[in-house]
């Protein structure tokens, strides 16, 4: 997926096993969707905690946050509980959504099935921003937030908040 592409709507279970649709997650405006390789690993914990720490800042600019990996819902729930995440963690066990977004690894590097990549989608599921870095755990949230702040007005709010 690249900027301007429209994501196909999908449904995946969250950390509680509740089916969540992409269109529902992005319905409020912007959605910051970050793919991470493994729930509970050191790098993924740092990345996900940074999103948690900036969650209020994302909310102030009209963006929700959701994470996605191929971990099972029970593993995602353990990860979310341990780190006090209030945003959903989606389980893409078959890797189909990772395929759609072009972030699934074909050759497993250190048994990490997904490339660490973040997308910002608008309410129409159009990709507005993307960033990928395997080693800088903070660049994902920082750059996504900076990009959203730079939009004046943000793409999802062009007609005003009452026109959604």
C-alpha positions in Angstrom: 0.0 0.0 0.0 1.2 3.4 -0.8 -0.2 6.9 -0.4 -3.4 7.3 -2.3 -4.3 3.6 -2.3 -7.6 2.5 -0.8 -7.5 -0.4 1.6 -10.1 -3.2 1.3 -12.3 -3.3 4.4 -11.4 -6.3 6.5 -12.5 -7.9 9.8 -10.1 -9.3 12.4 -10.5 -10.3 16.0 -9.1 -7.9 18.6 -7.3 -8.9 21.8 -10.7 -9.8 23.4 -11.7 -12.0 20.4 -14.3 -9.4 19.3 -14.5 -9.0 15.5 -13.4 -5.5 14.4 -13.9 -4.0 10.9 -11.4 -1.6 9.5 -14.2 0.7 8.4 -15.5 0.9 12.0 -12.1 1.7 13.4 -11.6 4.6 10.9 -15.2 5.9 11.0 -14.4 8.7 13.4 -11.8 10.3 11.1 -8.3 9.1 10.9 -6.9 5.8 11.9 -3.2 5.1 12.6 -2.7 1.4 11.9 0.7 0.1 13.0 1.9 -3.4 12.0 4.4 -4.9 14.4 6.2 -8.3 14.3 5.6 -9.9 17.7 3.6 -9.0 20.7 5.7 -8.8 23.8 9.1 -8.6 22.1 11.4 -5.7 23.2 11.1 -3.6 20.1 7.4 -4.1 19.7 6.8 -3.3 23.4 8.8 0.0 23.0 6.9 0.9 19.8 3.4 0.0 21.2 4.1 1.8 24.4 5.1 4.9 22.5 1.8 4.8 20.7 0.1 4.4 24.1 2.0 7.4 25.5 0.9 9.6 22.5 -2.7 8.3 22.3 -4.2 11.6 23.7 -2.2 13.6 21.2 -3.6 11.4 18.4 -7.1 11.9 19.8 -6.6 15.7 19.8 -5.9 15.6 16.1 -8.9 13.3 15.4 -7.0 10.1 15.0 -7.6 6.7 16.6 -4.8 4.1 17.0 -4.8 0.3 16.4 -2.0 -2.2 16.2 -1.9 -5.4 14.2 0.3 -8.5 14.2 -0.1 -12.2 13.5 -0.2 -13.1 17.3 -3.3 -14.9 18.6 -5.9 -12.8 20.5 -4.9 -14.4 23.8 -1.3 -13.2 23.2 -2.5 -9.8 22.2 -4.7 -9.6 25.3 -1.7 -10.5 27.5 0.4 -7.8 25.7 -2.3 -5.2 26.0 -3.0 -5.9 29.7 0.6 -6.0 30.7 1.2 -2.6 29.0 -2.1 -0.9 29.7 -3.1 -0.3 26.1 -6.6 1.1 25.6 -6.5 0.8 21.8 -7.3 -2.4 19.9 -4.7 -5.0 18.9 -5.8 -7.0 16.0 -4.9 -10.6 15.3 -4.0 -11.3 11.6 -3.1 -14.9 12.2 -3.3 -15.9 8.5 -1.3 -12.8 7.4 -3.9 -11.9 4.8 -4.1 -8.2 5.9 -0.3 -8.0 6.1 -0.4 -9.3 2.5 -2.9 -6.6 1.5 -0.8 -3.9 3.0 2.5 -5.3 1.6 4.1 -5.8 5.0 4.2 -9.6 5.2 7.7 -11.1 5.1 8.2 -13.9 2.6 11.5 -14.9 4.2 11.3 -14.9 7.9 14.0 -12.8 9.3 14.6 -13.9 12.9 11.1 -15.5 12.8 9.5 -12.0 12.4 6.5 -12.5 10.1 5.6 -8.8 9.6 7.5 -5.7 8.7 7.3 -2.9 11.2 5.2 -0.3 9.2 2.6 2.3 10.1 -0.2 3.7 7.9 -2.6 6.6 8.4 -6.0 6.0 6.8 -8.9 8.4 6.4 -12.5 7.5 7.0 -12.7 6.3 3.3 -9.8 3.9 4.0 -7.4 5.9 1.8 -3.8 5.7 2.8 -2.7 9.3 3.6 0.7 8.5 5.2 3.1 5.6 5.6 6.4 5.0 7.4 8.5 1.9 7.8 11.5 1.4 10.1 12.7 -1.8 11.6 15.1 -0.3 14.1 13.6 3.1 15.2 10.7 2.2 17.4 9.7 5.8 18.0 9.7 7.1 14.4 6.3 5.4 13.7 4.2 7.3 16.2 6.3 10.5 16.0 6.1 10.8 12.2 2.5 9.8 11.9 1.5 12.4 14.5 3.7 15.0 12.8 2.1 14.3 9.4 -1.4 14.6 10.8 -0.6 17.8 12.6 0.8 19.2 9.3 -2.5 18.8 7.5 -4.4 21.9 7.7 -7.2 20.9 8.0 -6.6 17.2 8.3 -8.0 15.3 5.3 -10.8 13.7 7.2 -12.1 17.1 8.5 -12.1 19.1 5.3 -15.9 19.6 5.4 -15.9 20.2 9.2 -16.7 17.9 12.0 -20.4 18.1 11.6 -20.3 16.9 7.9 -18.9 13.4 8.5 
